[in-house]
Amino acid sequence: MPVTFTFGEMLSARSVIGSTLAELGDTYDNLWVLTPDIGATLVEFREKFPDRFIDVGLAEQVCVGIAAGLAYDGNIPVVSGMLPFLSMRALEQVRSDVCYPNLPVKIIGTHGGLVGNGGSTHYAVEDLALMCALTNMTVTSVGDPRMVGEVLRQSMTMEGPLYIRLAVGKQDMVLYEEGQHEVRIGKGIVAREGTDVTIFTHGTVVAQSLQAAEQLAGEGLSVRVVDMFTLKPLDADLVERCAAETDGRFVVLEDHLAYGGLASRISDVVTDRGLRLTAFERLGVPQVYAGFGEDEQLRDKHGYGLEATLAATRRAAER
């Protein structure tokens, strides 16, 4: 099959956020952008629409609360910040002020997974489990920076809250050729076809999954890679199709706790739909505080780097 990704082109997801919000501000005069002192990305919107931009300072709870108030008044608020703090420090506000009344507040941020070398206090590795547990919340984890703009555009007409997870967002790998795949919230992307094993993945490690599939092709293995960038609602029909088309051999790779994230959600689909699997390999952050280091180094250290992905996929294929 043709290779539809490149490991050469880099793009800043943060710059995509800034330019997209500035563009959307022209179309939606009720679009507001708020930040807890993480506003460097948002300069374009701030300069273009200063009356609809709020920087509350380092107070995530306040930021979410103000966003909820704006949404009650008929506006579309976007909160942009660092996810370790938006997902945990402001969890009660997200749950009670935003999700309970089902308000159209968009929460978008960086530092999802073991990225940024900020230490365990600055890694969001529990965030997807927390956000998926909240009633009414739609949850996404985006790996290709180009996709961020499309997700934001679609979100403008969505009912209810949305969570968008990114990596550091400064230099992100472009995974797909422009227009190669349809990006639709709630639907997974088959990033690479294959018939022997399916690797389900999202966010920062989609590139690693594609790299593993390419390397294993040289060994005669046909590996499908599914970018399940929407974790809630999960594309259960695609999970079922992959079970049928890749002989029930699944590997789930994610830059998140191994339990509570995508692997757990796929396990629920398997159980609820009575799917028969031959193999299920779960790769992610173990129950440890990961410490300092570059993201690739930490993935290797904690057992879900490239070599671990190759080994798990080989094991699944042998079952």
N, C-alpha and C positions, 0 to 999 in steps of 0.2 A: 504494500500500500504506500501511497506517497506520504512523506514526512511532512506534517503540517505545523511544525513548531521550529523555532530557531533559538539557539543558545547564544546568539551574538547580540541581538538588539535589546537595549535596556531603555526603560522609560520610568519616570517618576509618577507613581500613583497619586502622590500629593498634588503634583501640578495638574493632573487630570481632574482631581476633585475641585481645585480652585477654578480652573477654566470652565468646567461643566456647571458649577453653581452660578458663576457669573453669567453664563449663557442662559441658564434657566431663570435667573432673576428677571430677565427681560420678558419672558413669557408668563411667569407667575408673579404677579405683583403682591401676592400674599406669602411669598417665600421668605423666610427669615433664617439667618445662620447665626448660631451661637457657639461659643467655645469657652472652656475653662483654661484660658491663658495659653492655648496651643493654636495661635492664629496665623502663623507664618504662611501656612498653606492658603489662607483665605483672603489674602491681600486684594486680589482682583475683585472679589465680591464686596469687600469692605470699602474699597475706593469707589466702586460703581454705585453701591446702595448703602451708604453709611447709616441711613435711618433704619435699616433692617438688619443691622449687624450688632451683636452684643458679645462683649468679652467680659465675663463675670469674675475673672481671676481664678485662682486655684480653688475652685469650689464646685466640684462635679454635681453634688446634690442640688445646689442652687441652680445650676445650669439646666438640669433636667426639669426641675420644678418650674422655672420660667418658661421653658419650651412647652410644657403641658398647658400652662396658662395661655400662651399664645395660640395653641391648637384649639383650646376651648373657644377662642374668639374667631375661629374660622381660618386660621393661618396654617401654613405648612412649615414647621420648624425642622431644621437640620442641626444636630448637635455634633460637633467635630472635636475629637480629643484623643487621649490615650486610653486604650481599652482596658488595661488592668484596673484603672480607676473608675471609668464609666461603668464597667460591668460589675464591680464589687462595692466600691465606696458609695455609689449611687443606686445600688440594687433596689433598695426599698422604694426610692422615688420612681425608678423605672417600672417596678411592679405595680405600685399603688396609684401613682399619679398619671402614668402613661398607659400601661396595659389594662388596668381595671376598667377605665372608661373607653378603652380601645381608640386612642387618639393617634393621628397620623404623624407621630414624631419619628424622625429618622436619626438613628445613632450610628455614626461612622467614625472609625478610628484606626489607629496604628498599634503596633506591638502585639499582634496576635501570634502566639507561639513563642518559641525560644529565639527571639530575634532582638537585635539592638544591643546585646552585651550589657544589659543594665542590671543583671542579677534577678533573683527570684521575685523580688517585690515589683519588678517592672516587666515581668512576663505574664501575658494573659494566656493561661493554659487551662483554666477552669471555666472560662467565659462562655463557651458554646454550650456546655452542660447547663449552666445557669440560665442563659437566654432561651434555650430550647424548652426549659421547664416552665417558662412564663406563658400564661394564657394570652392568646391573640398576637404574640410576637412572631414575626417572620425573621428567619435567621440565615444570613449568607456569609460565606468566607471566600474572598475573591483572590485568585492568584495572578491573573493577567491584568496589568494596569489599564489596558484599553477597556476591559469589561466594567471598570468602576463607573465610567461615564454612562454606559448603557443602563446599569442597575439604578443609578440615580435618576435617570430620565424616566424609567418605568415606575419608579417609586412615587413620582409626583401625583399619580392618579390612583395610588393604592389606598385602600382603607386600612386603618390600624398601623401599629408601629413596625419598624424595620431596623434590624441590626446588620451592619456591614463591617466585616472583619478584614483587615489588611495586615501586611507585614510592616516593616519600618516605613516603606513608601517613598524612599529617596531614589534608589536605583533598583527597579524591579524588572525581572526578565519578561519580555514579551513572548508568550507561548504560542499564539495562534496567528495565522495570516488574517488580515483584516477581512471580515465578512465570511470567513471559513465556516464558522459555527453560529447557529442562532443562540443568542443569549436571552433566556427567558426565566424570570424568577419562578422557582418551583419546578424547574426541569433541569436534569443533569445534562452534561455535555459528554458525548463519546469522543474523547480527544484522540483516541487511537483505537482502531478496530483490532480484534483478536479473538481467537476461538478456544484457547487452552485454559487461560486464567483471566479473571478480571481483577484489576487493582482499582479500588475506589479510593478517592483522595480529594483534597481540597486545599486551597490557599497556597502557602509557601512551598509545599512539597509536591505540587502537581508536576513541576519541572523535574524533580528527582524521580517521580514515577515514570515519566516519559523517557528519561535517560535510562532507567532500568529496563523498560520494555524494549528500547532500541538495542541495548547490550544483549538482552536475552534472545532477541531475534537472531543474533549471530550464532546462538547455540541451538537454534531450531525451535524455539518456543514462540508461540503466537500469543501475545499478551494484550488484552484490551485494557485501556486506561479510561476511567470515567471520572471526570471533574464534577464532583457532586457539590457544586458551589452553593446550592441551597440545601441547608440541612433541615430546615423546617419551613414549609411543608416538604418532606422528603419525596423524591420521585420514586415511589414504591413500584410503579409499573416497570420502570427501567431496571430496578433491582431484580424483579421477577424475571424479566427478559434475559438479563445477564446470567441468572442462575440456570436458565434453560439453554442458553447458547454457549456457555463456557463450562459446561459439565459440573455446575455447582461448586466451582473452585474460586474462592474469594480471598483476596488480600485487602485489608483496609489500612491505609497509611495516612496519618494525620499528625500535625504539629500541635497537639493538644493532649491532655490526659488520655491514656489508652481506653479508659472506661469513662463513659458519660458523654462522649462526642459522637462522631459519625459512626464508629464501629458499633456502639450501643444502639444507635438508631436503626442501622441496617439489621442488627440482630433482632430488633423488635419486628421489623417487616418479615424477616425469615420465619419467626415464630408465629406471628399473627396470620400469615398467609400459608403456613404449613409447607414452606419450601424445603426441598431436600438438598442439602449441601454435601459435597464430598470433602471439602477442606475450607477452613476459616482461619486465616492468620490475621492477628491484630497487632499493629505496630503504632506506637505513640509514646508519649512521655509516661514513664512508670511513676509509681507513688513516691516521688522524691522531689526535693527542691533542687533545681537543676544546677545552680551555681553560675559562675561567669564563664564566658567563652563565646567564640563566634558560633553562629547558628549551625553551620555544617559540622563543626567540631562537637557541639553538644549533641547533635543527632547521632553521630557516631558513638559518642560516649554512652548515651542512654539507650542504644540498641534499636534505633530506627533510621539510621543513615542509609546510604546507597548500598553498602555491602549487606546490611541486614535486610534491605528490601529485595535484593537479588536472591539471597538465601531463602527468605520466606516464600518468594514466588516459585523458586525451584521446588521447595517442599510441597507446596500446594499442587504443582503440576505432577508430582510423582504419586499423589494419592489416588 
